[in-house]
Amino acid sequence: ITGQSGTMVDFVGTSFVDENGIEVTGNIEVEFIDAQDNKDMLLMNTPTITNFGELLVSGGIFAFNPSQNGSPIQIAPNNTINITMNTVDTVNTMTIYTGAVDPVTGEFVWTVSQQTVPPGASNFSTGNTGWVNLDYPPPPCTGTLTIDLPSGRNGNNSAVMVYFADRNSVVTAYDWDADGSFQVDGLLCDSAWVQYVVISQIEGIRKYHVSYPQGIDLWSTNAFTSTYNLTSDSMNVVVCDVALRLSIQDELVD
């Protein structure tokens, strides 16, 4: 199977088992999703953050979801699927991470495996289903950011994400107390260029905002603290999900 972003999965001869560990026979269905850049990762709501709150730089992600008669199935023990991913990173040793929503926090996070992929390699095997990410962690980041939304917009009706224009990373800002003030703590790296993406819906009216690129400077103080104040006039109305996706993609820089 070849995904929309060019990732290929080969599972000839691979066996699958059901939830009871019994080998599956007959036809199966496969959902396959892939993404190479953080524009798609942002729109898929798959931020590049580990389950320990660390920033990752991604070489590409995919989700391989096999099923039979509507029920999920798994790759059998000692079996794998083979992946060819068109990652552009030829310098860093990449590590395979698996992704899922944390049942306690409700956040989508990536959990590290013991499997690595050498620099420049594009082929590997995995026994994981669901979301898989090829990543490396950058040096620890210390920047902190607050994004204040207009009155009436908060964590109950709005989402805020931070897009890295100069690396394949994206993070979510959170408004834990629903006061309209979203935070990112310790995840902004020196010399990074970022854009803030806000999506909001109140009484069926969908609005969004994409900021101009913002620079992060940790050189002088080894700490970055900033507040970005968003006004109602800077929020744009969109009528449907497709228009929202296309508008955000157009305004994010490459």
ABEGO torsion letter per residue (X at the ends): XBBAAGBBBBABGBBBBBAAGBBBBEBBBBBBBBBABAAAAAAAGBBBBBAAGBBBBBAEBBBBBBBBGGBBBBBBBGBBBBBBBBBABAABBBBBBBBBBBAAAGBBBBBBBABBBBBGBABBBBABBEBBBBBBBBBBBABBBBBBBBBGBBAAABBBBBBBAABBBBBBBBBAAGAGBBBBBGABBBGBBBBBBBBBBBGGBBBBBBBBBBBBBAAAAGBBBBBBBBBAAABBBBABAAAAAAAAAAABBX
